Amino acid sequence: MSTHRTAGTRRPARTHRTGTRRPARTHRTAGAHRRKAVLHWIAVHSLAVAAALFFTLPFVFLLLTSLMGDRQALTRDLWPDTWEWGNFAQVWHTPGFLTWWRNTLLYAGLGTLLTVVSSVPVAYALAKFRFRGRDLSLMLVVAMMMLPPQVVVIPMYLFWARQLDLSGSLWPLIVPMAFGDAFSIFLLRQFLLTIPDAYLDAARVDGCGEVRTLLRVVVPMARPGIAAVALFQFFYAWNDYFGPQIYTSDNPAAWTLSYGLESFKGAHHTNWNLTMAATVLVMAPVIVLFFFAQKAFVEGVTLTGVKA
């Protein structure tokens, strides 16, 4: 009996001690997980903040310098004493600047439209048609992507300037875009491969021809890829310096912003505030456009790598 009492009295004590230890261990484990999560959050966001500052600070410096006075812009000051917003108006009313804007919009806008219209059908054929020589055609497209534009600049200049007498204008840069672009064709082709063939077969069963299937089915489903190609081409044309230098250097009325900015910098080499203000006006449309179209741009670029 005594032995039974002793065992009976000890069992609740052991149960009581076990019940007090488990919550303590659980609490320590939860605290360790919380500390680990906090440290991980700090590490990830610290890198993100550092990367954001790395890319943002040059633009902030550019903007602050553009708002300084003529004398302060030549000093080491980083913050404007007075906010000279009139610098932007002075740059905008510089003779020729508005003309450069119009030329750049014509080059970038019309060139982008022609590139998309001419590249989509070719990419559709390479992605969805089965014909002899398709792989060879794709290899030629990839080979054209690897060909630097400087290699063909001399024969192209002789053709456009000497044979067609279009030197001094932007048409030698715009018209070739109506015949497709190798990079745009390849990017669109990769995106169109992600569209299931069942949608195309259903459209053909309903009586749609290939052109109607392309316009009614493929183009609406390929909007992210088309948006990515359009943005790539627009940014390229907007920032193009090599092409306008070759064809429009002897005609200031046909200069674009990228080439005209070099002339503006040479004329105002001591007015760093005006040079920075002109640079901000050149960069602003591209930044605004990418800000509003970044979702479609990222989606289009991401989905082009789903299938090869």
C-alpha positions as CSV (number, residue, x, y, z in Angstrom):
1,M,0.0,0.0,0.0
2,S,2.8,2.4,0.8
3,T,4.4,1.6,-2.4
4,H,1.2,2.3,-4.3
5,R,0.7,5.6,-2.4
6,T,4.2,6.7,-3.3
7,A,3.8,5.9,-6.9
8,G,0.4,7.6,-6.8
9,T,1.8,10.7,-5.3
10,R,4.8,10.9,-7.7
11,R,2.9,10.6,-11.0
12,P,1.0,13.9,-10.7
13,A,4.3,15.6,-9.9
14,R,6.0,14.3,-13.0
15,T,3.0,15.2,-15.1
16,H,3.0,18.7,-13.6
17,R,6.7,19.2,-14.3
18,T,6.3,18.0,-17.9
19,G,3.4,20.4,-18.4
20,T,5.4,23.4,-17.4
21,R,8.4,22.6,-19.6
22,R,6.6,22.2,-23.0
23,P,5.3,25.8,-23.2
24,A,8.7,27.2,-22.4
25,R,10.4,25.2,-25.2
26,T,7.6,26.2,-27.6
27,H,8.0,29.9,-26.6
28,R,11.8,29.7,-27.2
29,T,11.3,28.1,-30.6
30,A,8.8,30.7,-31.7
31,G,11.1,33.5,-30.6
32,A,14.0,32.0,-32.5
33,H,11.8,31.8,-35.6
34,R,10.7,35.4,-35.2
35,R,14.3,36.6,-34.8
36,K,15.3,34.6,-37.9
37,A,12.4,36.1,-39.9
38,V,13.3,39.7,-38.8
39,L,17.0,39.2,-39.7
40,H,16.0,37.8,-43.1
41,W,13.7,40.7,-43.7
42,I,16.4,43.2,-42.8
43,A,19.0,41.5,-45.0
44,V,16.7,41.3,-48.0
45,H,15.3,44.9,-47.7
46,S,18.8,46.3,-47.0
47,L,20.0,44.9,-50.3
48,A,16.9,46.2,-52.1
49,V,17.4,49.7,-50.6
50,A,21.1,49.8,-51.5
51,A,20.3,48.8,-55.1
52,A,17.5,51.4,-55.3
53,L,19.9,54.1,-54.0
54,F,22.6,53.0,-56.5
55,F,20.2,53.5,-59.4
56,T,18.3,56.5,-58.1
57,L,21.0,58.8,-56.7
58,P,22.5,59.7,-60.1
59,F,19.1,60.8,-61.3
60,V,18.6,62.8,-58.1
61,F,21.9,64.5,-58.6
62,L,21.0,65.3,-62.2
63,L,17.6,66.8,-61.1
64,L,19.1,68.9,-58.3
65,T,21.9,70.2,-60.5
66,S,19.3,71.2,-63.2
67,L,17.5,73.4,-60.6
68,M,20.7,75.3,-59.6
69,G,21.8,78.8,-60.7
70,D,24.6,79.2,-63.2
71,R,27.3,79.9,-60.5
72,Q,26.2,77.3,-58.0
73,A,26.2,74.6,-60.7
74,L,30.0,75.0,-61.0
75,T,30.5,74.4,-57.3
76,R,30.5,71.3,-55.2
77,D,27.1,72.1,-53.7
78,L,24.6,69.2,-53.8
79,W,21.5,71.2,-52.8
80,P,20.2,74.2,-54.7
81,D,20.2,77.6,-52.8
82,T,17.3,78.7,-55.0
83,W,15.1,76.5,-57.1
84,E,15.5,77.7,-60.7
85,W,12.5,76.1,-62.4
86,G,13.0,78.6,-65.3
87,N,16.0,76.5,-66.5
88,F,13.6,74.0,-68.0
89,A,11.7,76.8,-69.8
90,Q,14.9,78.3,-71.1
91,V,16.0,74.9,-72.5
92,W,12.6,74.2,-74.0
93,H,12.6,77.6,-75.9
94,T,16.2,77.0,-77.2
95,P,16.1,77.3,-81.0
96,G,15.9,73.8,-82.4
97,F,14.9,71.9,-79.3
98,L,11.2,71.6,-80.1
99,T,12.2,70.5,-83.6
100,W,14.4,67.8,-82.1
101,W,11.4,66.7,-80.0
102,R,9.2,66.4,-83.1
103,N,11.8,64.5,-85.0
104,T,12.4,62.0,-82.2
105,L,8.6,61.4,-81.7
106,L,8.3,60.7,-85.5
107,Y,11.3,58.4,-85.5
108,A,10.4,56.5,-82.3
109,G,6.6,56.4,-82.8
110,L,6.4,55.6,-86.5
111,G,9.4,53.3,-86.3
112,T,7.9,51.3,-83.4
113,L,4.6,51.0,-85.3
114,L,6.2,49.7,-88.5
115,T,8.4,47.3,-86.5
116,V,5.4,45.7,-84.7
117,V,3.2,45.5,-87.8
118,S,6.0,43.9,-89.8
119,S,7.4,41.6,-87.1
120,V,4.2,40.0,-85.8
121,P,3.2,38.1,-89.0
122,V,6.8,36.7,-89.4
123,A,6.9,35.6,-85.8
124,Y,3.5,34.0,-86.1
125,A,4.7,32.0,-89.1
126,L,7.8,30.9,-87.4
127,A,6.0,29.8,-84.3
128,K,2.8,28.1,-85.6
129,F,3.4,27.1,-89.2
130,R,5.1,23.9,-90.4
131,F,6.9,24.5,-93.7
132,R,10.1,23.5,-95.3
133,G,13.0,25.8,-94.4
134,R,11.5,27.0,-91.1
135,D,14.5,26.1,-89.0
136,L,16.8,27.7,-91.6
137,S,14.7,30.9,-91.5
138,L,14.9,31.0,-87.7
139,M,18.7,30.5,-87.9
140,L,18.9,33.5,-90.3
141,V,16.9,35.6,-87.9
142,V,19.2,34.7,-85.0
143,A,22.3,35.4,-87.2
144,M,20.9,38.8,-88.0
145,M,20.6,39.5,-84.3
146,M,24.3,38.8,-84.0
147,L,25.3,41.1,-86.8
148,P,26.4,44.6,-85.6
149,P,24.8,47.5,-87.4
150,Q,28.2,49.0,-88.0
151,V,29.0,46.2,-90.4
152,V,26.3,47.1,-92.9
153,V,26.3,50.9,-92.4
154,I,28.4,51.6,-95.5
155,P,26.3,49.7,-98.0
156,M,23.1,51.0,-96.4
157,Y,24.4,54.5,-96.5
158,L,25.4,54.2,-100.2
159,F,21.9,52.8,-101.0
160,W,19.9,55.4,-99.1
161,A,22.1,58.4,-99.6
162,R,23.5,57.9,-103.1
163,Q,20.8,55.8,-104.9
164,L,17.7,57.2,-103.3
165,D,19.1,60.6,-102.3
166,L,17.5,60.5,-98.8
167,S,20.5,61.8,-96.9
168,G,19.7,64.5,-94.4
169,S,16.5,63.0,-93.3
170,L,15.2,60.3,-90.9
171,W,13.6,58.1,-93.6
172,P,16.7,55.9,-94.1
173,L,16.2,54.9,-90.4
174,I,12.4,54.6,-90.5
175,V,11.7,52.8,-93.8
176,P,13.9,49.7,-93.0
177,M,11.7,49.1,-89.9
178,A,8.8,48.3,-92.2
179,F,10.7,45.1,-93.1
180,G,10.9,43.6,-89.6
181,D,13.5,43.5,-86.9
182,A,15.4,40.4,-86.1
183,F,15.3,40.8,-82.3
184,S,11.6,41.7,-82.3
185,I,10.8,38.7,-84.5
186,F,12.7,36.3,-82.2
187,L,11.1,37.8,-79.0
188,L,7.6,37.6,-80.4
189,R,8.2,34.1,-81.8
190,Q,9.2,32.9,-78.3
191,F,6.1,34.5,-76.8
192,L,3.8,33.0,-79.4
193,L,5.0,29.5,-78.6
194,T,3.3,29.9,-75.2
195,I,-0.1,30.2,-76.9
196,P,-1.8,26.8,-77.1
197,D,-2.5,25.5,-80.6
198,A,-6.0,24.6,-79.5
199,Y,-7.2,28.2,-79.6
200,L,-5.9,28.5,-83.2
201,D,-7.6,25.2,-84.2
202,A,-10.9,26.3,-82.7
203,A,-10.7,29.5,-84.7
204,R,-10.0,27.6,-87.9
205,V,-12.9,25.3,-87.3
206,D,-15.2,28.3,-86.9
207,G,-14.2,29.4,-90.4
208,C,-11.4,31.9,-89.6
209,G,-8.6,32.2,-92.1
210,E,-5.0,32.7,-91.0
211,V,-5.1,36.5,-91.2
212,R,-8.3,36.6,-89.2
213,T,-7.0,34.1,-86.7
214,L,-3.9,36.3,-86.3
215,L,-5.9,39.5,-85.8
216,R,-8.7,38.1,-83.7
217,V,-7.0,35.4,-81.6
218,V,-3.2,35.7,-81.6
219,V,-2.8,39.4,-81.3
220,P,-5.2,39.8,-78.3
221,M,-3.5,36.9,-76.5
222,A,0.0,38.2,-77.4
223,R,-0.5,41.8,-76.0
224,P,2.2,41.5,-73.3
225,G,4.8,40.2,-75.8
226,I,3.8,42.9,-78.3
227,A,4.0,45.6,-75.6
228,A,7.5,44.4,-74.6
229,V,8.7,44.5,-78.3
230,A,7.1,47.9,-78.8
231,L,8.8,49.3,-75.7
232,F,12.2,47.8,-76.6
233,Q,11.9,49.4,-80.1
234,F,10.7,52.8,-78.8
235,F,13.5,53.0,-76.3
236,Y,16.1,52.1,-79.0
237,A,14.8,54.7,-81.4
238,W,14.5,57.4,-78.7
239,N,18.1,56.9,-77.5
240,D,19.6,56.2,-81.0
241,Y,22.6,58.3,-81.6
242,F,24.5,56.4,-84.2
243,G,21.8,56.4,-86.9
244,P,21.0,60.1,-86.8
245,Q,24.7,61.0,-86.7
246,I,25.2,59.0,-90.0
247,Y,22.2,60.3,-91.9
248,T,21.2,63.7,-90.5
249,S,24.5,65.3,-89.4
250,D,24.5,67.8,-92.3
251,N,20.8,68.9,-91.7
252,P,20.1,70.3,-88.2
253,A,16.4,70.4,-89.0
254,A,16.3,66.6,-89.0
255,W,18.3,66.1,-85.8
256,T,16.8,64.0,-82.9
257,L,17.1,64.7,-79.2
258,S,20.0,62.3,-78.7
259,Y,22.1,64.0,-81.4
260,G,20.9,67.5,-80.7
261,L,21.7,67.1,-77.0
262,E,25.4,66.7,-77.9
263,S,25.2,70.0,-79.8
264,F,23.4,71.7,-76.9
265,K,26.1,70.5,-74.5
266,G,28.8,72.0,-76.7
267,A,27.0,75.3,-76.9
268,H,26.5,75.4,-73.1
269,H,29.6,73.7,-71.8
270,T,29.9,76.1,-68.9
271,N,26.2,76.0,-68.0
272,W,25.9,72.7,-66.3
273,N,22.5,73.5,-64.9
274,L,21.1,74.0,-68.4
275,T,22.8,70.8,-69.7
276,M,21.3,68.8,-66.9
277,A,17.9,70.4,-67.5
278,A,18.1,69.4,-71.1
279,T,19.1,65.9,-70.1
280,V,16.1,65.6,-67.7
281,L,13.7,66.7,-70.5
282,V,15.2,64.0,-72.8
283,M,14.9,61.3,-70.1
284,A,11.5,62.2,-68.7
285,P,9.2,60.7,-71.4
286,V,11.0,57.4,-71.4
287,I,10.8,57.1,-67.6
288,V,7.1,58.0,-67.5
289,L,6.3,55.6,-70.3
290,F,8.1,52.7,-68.6
291,F,6.5,53.6,-65.3
292,F,3.0,53.1,-66.8
293,A,3.8,50.2,-69.0
294,Q,6.2,48.2,-66.7
295,K,3.6,45.6,-65.8
296,A,3.0,44.6,-69.4
297,F,6.7,44.9,-70.2
298,V,7.8,42.6,-67.4
299,E,5.1,40.1,-68.2
300,G,6.0,40.0,-71.8
301,V,9.7,39.5,-71.2
302,T,9.1,36.9,-68.5
303,L,6.8,34.7,-70.6
304,T,9.1,34.7,-73.6
305,G,11.3,32.3,-71.8
306,V,8.7,29.7,-70.9
307,K,9.2,27.6,-74.1
308,A,12.0,27.4,-76.5
